[in-house]
């Protein structure tokens, strides 16, 4: 005989003979298969649902939500419901909605207080090492998101969007699981580099709801079922996407390839009031959008698309002979709040003002790497205007090159701080360092009130493929060539 137990979110079955509990169904989950509830997965399932686990008895490996004592022997249980302290979500720094409006959204900038923790470590030149590690995802070219997704505990997912593979990290089992699509017709493939990818999180998710994801077939709403290790999608918009979506206040916009060229699809955040604008713009690879001053900017090798919700988009071609250096980082700000993008006219580098036809040009004495006011020329920070002279603290850094990966925004700091890679004894072109050239020695550093060396890397190639992310109160750094993801502990961010 089987006894049925109902909790507010789940239904459990208790076997009268063995006294063991089995999950029958739970809100937001699909069909729960018996095979999914193997003993190795039960601790993770219990944390996800807020169920209870045994502390000393062997009557059952798992108990329904809210159980404080074993109903068979009376032994106390590990009651997980309502106990977990949830760290902040991570959707890639380009989806950090906690940033104020005067900071560009869509760049590698986060509002998490990373520096307050990292700067407690010994300052440079003391070398540091990672505190933690996890195995790299099986499909290593991926983007990461960490959130509760409507469950009781935060979890990490890694989407290899070029291969249509969604991966789930089980922290208690210390293993990656490749999730299967519930419907064979579902597809998360989006054929763009990671630098062009962006998803839009759901602020108040249902059980298993991840958010809006771009695919080659259109925008989809993604749901995951970590218990059965499956995922599904719901169609939001069908079309051949040319870019990742962007959000500006209560509007969402995305570029779409049509028969006559590129179009801009837009809607309110609840997906009502859809509008499609025709654009006289080229097809091809578009960077993920940047939001600033009430507008969304999409950048392309031939020009920029500027859109203010409620008005038609504006296509602005780059000046004749001028080509952008999108791989250098992205737009940055001048002291008066304008956005600028670095490029080359065949003779020298220069910054071009964004958002205007015939924007102002500022000549440069050399390449600048960075974004959002976190800029470096060679191994020195640029602390004034983007086109100003670098601030030389150590002349030995002339033989180095710094590539910013992540800016940590803090209103209480006069100068930007962030995570960077420093290429030592490198005197070549910036374009060569960011392509296939192997860098003999690279250090991972946090630049802020104190400069901290976090790690030392030998023979790094393709540094633009380094992916920083925050999960489980740790700052992690992933590269597709590495077998392990490196992590540094942070103070509690929850």
SVG drawing of the C-alpha trace seen along z (x, -y; Angstrom):
<svg xmlns="http://www.w3.org/2000/svg" viewBox="-2 -67 63 71">
<polyline fill="none" stroke="black" stroke-width="0.4" points="0.0,0.0 1.1,-3.5 0.4,-6.6 0.0,-10.0 1.4,-13.1 0.6,-16.5 2.7,-19.7 1.9,-23.2 4.1,-22.5 4.5,-18.7 3.0,-15.3 4.9,-12.5 4.3,-8.8 5.3,-6.7 5.7,-3.0 4.0,-1.2 6.5,1.7 9.8,-0.2 8.7,-3.6 10.6,-5.3 9.3,-8.5 9.3,-9.1 8.5,-12.4 5.4,-11.9 4.9,-15.5 5.9,-19.1 4.8,-22.5 6.6,-23.6 8.0,-20.2 7.0,-17.8 6.5,-14.1 8.8,-12.8 10.4,-9.6 11.5,-7.1 14.9,-6.8 15.5,-10.5 15.4,-9.9 18.7,-8.0 20.4,-8.3 23.2,-10.3 20.7,-13.0 18.5,-13.1 20.6,-15.6 20.4,-18.0 16.7,-17.5 16.0,-18.0 17.9,-21.4 16.0,-22.5 12.6,-21.7 13.3,-22.6 12.7,-19.1 14.2,-17.3 17.1,-14.9 18.0,-12.3 20.7,-13.1 21.0,-9.8 18.2,-7.4 18.1,-5.1 14.3,-4.9 14.2,-7.0 16.8,-8.9 14.5,-11.9 11.4,-13.4 8.7,-15.9 9.1,-19.6 8.6,-20.8 9.3,-17.4 11.3,-17.9 11.2,-14.4 11.1,-10.9 7.5,-9.7 8.8,-6.1 11.5,-6.3 11.1,-9.9 14.7,-10.9 15.4,-14.6 15.8,-15.5 17.8,-18.2 14.9,-20.5 16.0,-22.6 12.7,-24.5 13.2,-28.2 16.7,-27.9 18.8,-28.7 20.5,-32.1 20.4,-32.8 23.3,-34.6 22.5,-37.2 21.7,-36.0 24.3,-36.1 23.3,-36.5 26.5,-37.6 27.6,-41.2 25.8,-42.4 22.4,-41.6 23.0,-43.3 19.9,-45.3 21.1,-46.6 23.4,-49.1 22.2,-52.7 21.0,-54.4 24.2,-56.5 26.2,-53.3 25.9,-51.6 24.1,-48.3 25.1,-45.4 28.8,-45.7 30.9,-43.6 30.0,-45.7 28.6,-44.3 27.1,-46.0 28.3,-43.2 30.8,-44.3 33.6,-42.1 36.4,-44.5 35.5,-44.8 36.3,-41.1 39.1,-40.6 41.1,-43.6 41.5,-41.9 44.0,-39.6 47.7,-40.3 48.5,-43.1 50.8,-42.8 53.5,-41.7 52.4,-38.8 51.2,-36.0 47.8,-34.5 46.2,-31.2 42.6,-30.1 40.7,-29.0 38.3,-26.6 37.9,-24.8 35.2,-22.9 35.5,-20.8 34.9,-22.6 31.5,-21.9 31.7,-19.1 30.8,-21.6 33.3,-24.3 32.3,-27.1 29.4,-28.4 27.8,-31.2 26.8,-30.9 23.8,-31.9 23.3,-31.4 19.9,-31.8 17.2,-30.1 15.0,-29.8 12.0,-29.6 13.5,-26.9 14.7,-27.0 18.4,-27.0 20.6,-28.7 22.0,-26.6 24.4,-27.2 23.6,-26.4 26.0,-26.6 24.5,-27.0 26.6,-26.0 24.4,-27.9 26.4,-27.1 25.8,-23.3 22.3,-23.4 23.5,-21.9 22.2,-23.0 24.3,-21.9 23.4,-21.9 25.9,-21.9 25.0,-19.6 27.1,-21.1 26.4,-18.3 27.3,-15.6 30.2,-17.8 29.2,-16.9 27.8,-18.5 24.7,-17.0 23.7,-17.5 20.0,-18.3 17.7,-16.8 15.0,-18.6 11.5,-17.5 10.5,-18.1 12.8,-17.0 11.7,-20.1 13.0,-22.5 16.4,-24.1 18.5,-26.6 21.1,-27.0 22.2,-30.6 25.0,-30.8 26.9,-33.8 30.2,-34.1 29.8,-34.4 30.6,-38.1 27.3,-38.6 25.2,-36.5 22.8,-37.9 19.7,-36.5 17.1,-38.4 16.4,-37.0 12.9,-36.7 12.8,-38.9 10.1,-37.0 10.4,-33.5 7.9,-30.7 9.2,-27.3 11.9,-26.4 11.6,-29.6 15.0,-30.9 14.1,-33.8 14.2,-35.0 16.8,-33.3 17.7,-34.1 17.8,-31.3 18.3,-31.0 14.5,-30.5 13.4,-33.4 13.0,-34.4 12.1,-31.6 11.2,-31.5 13.3,-28.8 12.2,-26.5 14.4,-23.8 13.5,-20.7 16.6,-19.9 14.9,-16.8 14.3,-15.1 17.3,-16.9 15.2,-18.3 14.4,-21.6 11.6,-23.1 10.8,-26.3 7.8,-28.4 7.8,-30.5 7.7,-34.3 8.6,-35.4 9.4,-33.5 12.0,-34.8 15.7,-34.6 17.4,-36.7 20.3,-38.9 21.2,-39.9 20.6,-39.1 17.7,-40.9 18.0,-44.0 15.8,-45.6 15.2,-49.3 12.9,-50.2 9.6,-48.5 10.5,-47.5 12.4,-44.7 14.0,-44.9 15.8,-42.6 17.2,-42.7 15.7,-40.2 16.9,-39.3 14.2,-39.6 14.0,-39.3 14.5,-43.0 17.2,-43.4 17.4,-43.9 14.2,-44.7 13.8,-45.6 11.2,-43.7 10.0,-45.3 7.4,-44.7 6.6,-45.7 8.2,-43.6 5.0,-41.5 5.3,-40.8 2.3,-42.9 2.1,-45.7 4.5,-44.1 6.0,-46.5 8.3,-45.7 10.4,-48.5 12.1,-48.2 15.8,-49.2 18.2,-50.1 21.0,-48.2 23.3,-45.4 23.0,-41.8 25.7,-39.9 27.1,-39.7 25.8,-42.2 27.2,-42.7 24.9,-42.3 23.1,-45.6 24.2,-48.3 21.6,-50.3 22.3,-53.9 20.5,-57.2 17.1,-55.6 18.4,-54.0 19.7,-50.7 22.8,-50.5 23.6,-47.6 27.1,-47.7 28.2,-46.2 31.4,-46.2 29.8,-48.8 27.9,-51.0 25.5,-51.3 21.8,-50.9 20.3,-53.3 16.8,-52.8 14.8,-54.7 11.6,-52.9 8.5,-54.5 10.5,-55.8 11.9,-54.3 15.5,-53.0 18.3,-55.0 21.1,-53.3 24.3,-55.3 27.2,-54.1 30.8,-54.6 32.8,-57.4 34.5,-56.5 37.7,-54.6 37.1,-54.2 36.6,-50.7 35.7,-49.8 37.8,-47.6 34.9,-45.8 37.3,-43.2 39.0,-45.9 36.1,-45.8 33.2,-48.1 31.9,-51.6 33.3,-53.8 32.3,-57.1 33.8,-60.5 33.6,-62.8 30.5,-64.6 28.6,-61.2 28.9,-60.6 29.6,-57.2 32.6,-56.5 34.0,-53.6 37.6,-53.0 38.5,-52.3 41.2,-52.7 41.2,-54.8 44.2,-53.1 46.7,-55.5 45.9,-55.7 43.4,-54.8 40.7,-57.2 37.5,-57.4 34.2,-58.1 31.2,-59.5 28.2,-57.1 24.6,-57.9 25.1,-60.8 25.5,-61.0 28.9,-62.7 29.9,-62.2 33.0,-63.8 36.4,-62.1 39.2,-62.1 42.7,-61.0 44.7,-58.6 48.4,-58.0 47.9,-54.2 45.3,-51.5 43.1,-51.5 41.6,-48.3 38.6,-48.3 35.0,-49.6 32.8,-51.7 35.6,-53.9 37.9,-50.9 40.6,-51.6 44.2,-50.8 46.9,-51.8 49.6,-49.1 50.0,-48.3 48.8,-51.7 45.4,-52.8 43.7,-55.8 42.1,-57.7 40.9,-60.9 39.2,-61.2 39.3,-58.1 41.7,-59.8 43.8,-61.3 47.3,-60.2 47.7,-57.1 48.7,-57.3 52.2,-55.8 52.8,-54.3 55.5,-51.8 57.6,-52.3 58.2,-48.5 54.5,-48.1 55.5,-49.6 56.4,-46.1 53.0,-44.7 49.4,-44.9 46.3,-44.9 43.0,-43.4 39.9,-44.3 37.5,-41.4 35.0,-42.8 34.4,-46.1 33.1,-46.2 30.9,-49.3 31.0,-51.1 29.6,-54.6 32.0,-55.2 35.1,-55.0 36.5,-57.8 38.3,-55.5 37.0,-52.3 38.1,-48.9 37.8,-45.5 39.2,-42.1 41.9,-42.2 44.5,-40.0 48.0,-41.4 50.2,-40.1 53.8,-40.3 56.7,-41.1 54.4,-41.7 55.3,-44.5 53.3,-43.4 50.1,-44.7 46.9,-44.5 45.1,-42.8 47.7,-40.0 47.4,-39.4 43.6,-39.1 43.7,-36.7 45.6,-33.4 49.0,-34.4 50.1,-32.5 51.0,-34.7 54.0,-33.3 52.9,-34.6 49.6,-36.2 48.5,-37.2 44.9,-37.4 44.6,-40.6 42.0,-42.7 42.7,-46.4 41.2,-48.7 42.2,-50.4 44.7,-47.6 46.1,-45.7 45.8,-42.0 47.4,-39.1 44.8,-36.3 46.6,-33.7 49.5,-33.2 48.8,-31.5 51.3,-30.1 50.8,-30.0 47.4,-31.6 45.8,-31.8 42.6,-33.6 42.2,-35.6 38.8,-37.0 37.4,-33.6 37.9,-34.0 34.5,-34.1 34.2,-35.5 31.1,-34.7 29.9,-34.8 28.3,-31.8 28.0,-30.4 29.8,-33.5 32.8,-32.9 34.3,-34.8 35.1,-32.2 37.1,-32.4 36.6,-29.9 38.5,-29.3 37.5,-26.6 41.1,-25.3 41.2,-24.7 40.1,-21.5 39.2,-23.3 37.3,-26.5 39.2,-28.6 37.4,-30.3 38.2,-32.9 36.0,-33.1 34.1,-36.3 32.5,-37.6 28.8,-36.7 27.1,-38.7 23.5,-37.6"/>
</svg>
